[in-house]
Structure formats: structure tokens, C-alpha cells
Amino acid sequence: MMRFPEEEHPNKAFGWAARDTSSVLSPFKFSRRATGEKDVAFKVLYCGICHSDLHMVKNEFGSSVYPLVPGHEIVGEVTEVGSKVQKFKVGDKVGVGCMVGSCHSCDSCTNNLENYCSKMILTYGAKYRDGTITYGGYSDTMVADEHFIVRIPDNLPLDAAAPLLCAGITVYSPLRYYGLDRPGLHIGVVGLGGLGHVAVKFAKAMGSKVTVISTSLNKKKEALENLGADSFLVSRDQDQLQAAIGTLDGIIDTVSAQHPLQPLLELLKTDGKLVLVGAPEKPIELPALPLLQGRKVVGGSMIGGMKETHEMIDFAAKHCIKPAIEVIPIGYVNSAMDRLLKADVKYRFVIDVGNTLKATS
């Protein structure tokens, strides 16, 4: 017997969903599960718009299940906790990032790397343990196992904290894991978008000299004056590239469009590391000679585990790292998606769910 989304669980919920690959989002009634003994339920106040939300509503990854409620940069206020919840109480400010489940028993999980668990459950558009589909943060409420709940420090504004739960951890994790967090290193950041601008802020807070690498010269002033980068390199300028050969200890590459890796590898010092966090649709050519000539490494990284996510949010609070955001009402979400496609945002849209969702119900 088919059950409708609003009838699957006991708690009524309301959000905005895409119904098909047209990607148009509109009001949607559904339901959330009852708060289990280890669950934390919260009222959603803000939700960031990630570029992957755009891919998902269009089914560009080929895995979307409709109706689809996007959103995995979710923050709000706890309204209910299960009987076995120990870390949170009603009224706490909390968040949920890209995942809401994992197996808890594989090598990845036991090493605090739930993000690499083969049974990791995405916050939206995935099948939960009870067989129902997960719904994201473009909605009025959220419920998740306390293991995947993050406490938001008091000195971090909730709207600016939201993008840290995806964009923040996505750049923080590789900086830490690949040893690019030591003071005095020279770090390159490729691409100055939602991920890149946060990478600049984290690397600077870790004590690095930072060079922004971009195809667009018109981002130079922004990088140097507003974000605090030390230098700016136009990746299409051969003279600039030549002058910077062998100067970087590591590079965080946030670009998801097709782009050549060889010029980036040549910028690295001996033993330098190029870390990809963007995901181009087609395979990227990887020349071997630049790797051999400097014992260089090309690696990848995807979000981060929960232990590291807690560390990241505390680090951001300590160093006053706040993504640059544009707060929007939920009714503007389709226009925001159109602008995101054109990279017309500095640098992350955040939906004011708490104040604007009710007006659309």
C-alpha cells in the first residue's frame, strides 16, 4: 500500500520541494518521524544553499528521489530530545550537516570518519534505516540521531554558522588531514566561491600565507582587501604562473568545472600537495611527470567526520570565522538557484526559514 509523504510519520512538517528535474521548488507538506530515544528534534531557523542542492534538484548526480526537500546546512533550536540523549537539551542551538546516519561499526566509523562509511546516509534524498526518504533543511523542523547533531557556539551567528556545516568542514578537513595547517606554510586556494572564500579564512587563521588562484582578475580586490589573502594569481596569465613556480606547500582546489591540473602541480614545492574538494563531471587529466619531479601528491577529501566537524565549528568560533552570506526568504529560493548557477552570490545564500517559511504555508 502506497503511503504519502505527509502520512509516513506522526509529526507534520512543511517545507519546499522539487517535484521533478525542472528543479522548481514549491511548498510541500510531509512528515517527520517521532523523536526516538537517541534523537534530537529542532525547529529550523536557517538553512544554507549548497551548490550540490542545485545538482540534486536537477538530478545531475542521477540519484535524486522526488519529491526532494534539499538542504544540508541546517541550524536551529532544539525542541525535543529523546530519553537517552546526553549531549543536548531543549533550547540549545544546534545544526545538522551533510549526513544523518552511518553504520557505526566499519573502520571508517570507528576512526571518526563517518563521511567515508559505505552506509553513510545523506541528510536529504537518501533512504533512511526505516525505508523512508530523508528530507533536508528547506523545512520547518528537523530530527536526527544526536551523533549527527552539532552544537553551535554562542558567539557564532546562526545564519553565518549554517554554511560551515558543509562548506566549512569541506575545506577544514583537508587542511588538517594533509598537514596544511601548520603556521608559516604557503597555501594556494583555487576558486573564490562558497568553498574557496571559507578556505582562505581557515588557512589564514591557521597561520598560513595564502594565495588565491582564479581565472577572474576582478576578484583580486575582494581576495586581498576583504578576505585577507596575501597574494592573487590569475591562472590564465602565463607570466604570473611562471613567476610562482615552486612556491606553494599545498593547494586546496575547490573548482568543479573542467580545468588543467598541470599548472597547479608546477606551483607546488617539492613534497607539495594538491587536494581536490571540487568534483568536475568528467575525468581530469593527471600528468605524471610533475608528480615524479617533485614527489608531489594529488589527493581528495569529502566533507568530514563528526569529531572533526565539532572541532571545525569550535575553531571557527574561536577565530571569528564567518562565511560571507546573503540571507533570503524562502520564497526567493528559485531565483537564488538561478543566480547560483551564474555564480551571482557572495558567497553563500542562507534561507531565513524561521521568519519566512510560515508565510508560504
Secondary structure, DSSP 8 states (H G I E B T S, - for coil): ----GGGSSSEEEEEEEE-STT--EEEEEEEE----TTEEEEEEEEEE--HHHHHHHTTTTS---SSB-----EEEEEEEE-TT--S--TT-EEEE-SEEE--SSSHHHHTT-GGG-TT-EESSSSB-TTS-B---SSBSEEEEEGGG-EE--TTS-HHHHGGGGTHHHHHHHHHHHTTTTSTT-EEEEE--SHHHHHHHHHHHHTT-EEEEEES-GGGHHIIIIIS--SEEEETT-HHHHHHTTT-EEEEEE---S---SHHHHHHEEEEEEEEE-S--SS-----SHHHHHHT-EEEE--S--HHHHHHHHHHHHHTT----EEEE-GGGHHHHHHHHHTT-SSSEEEEEHHHHSGGG-
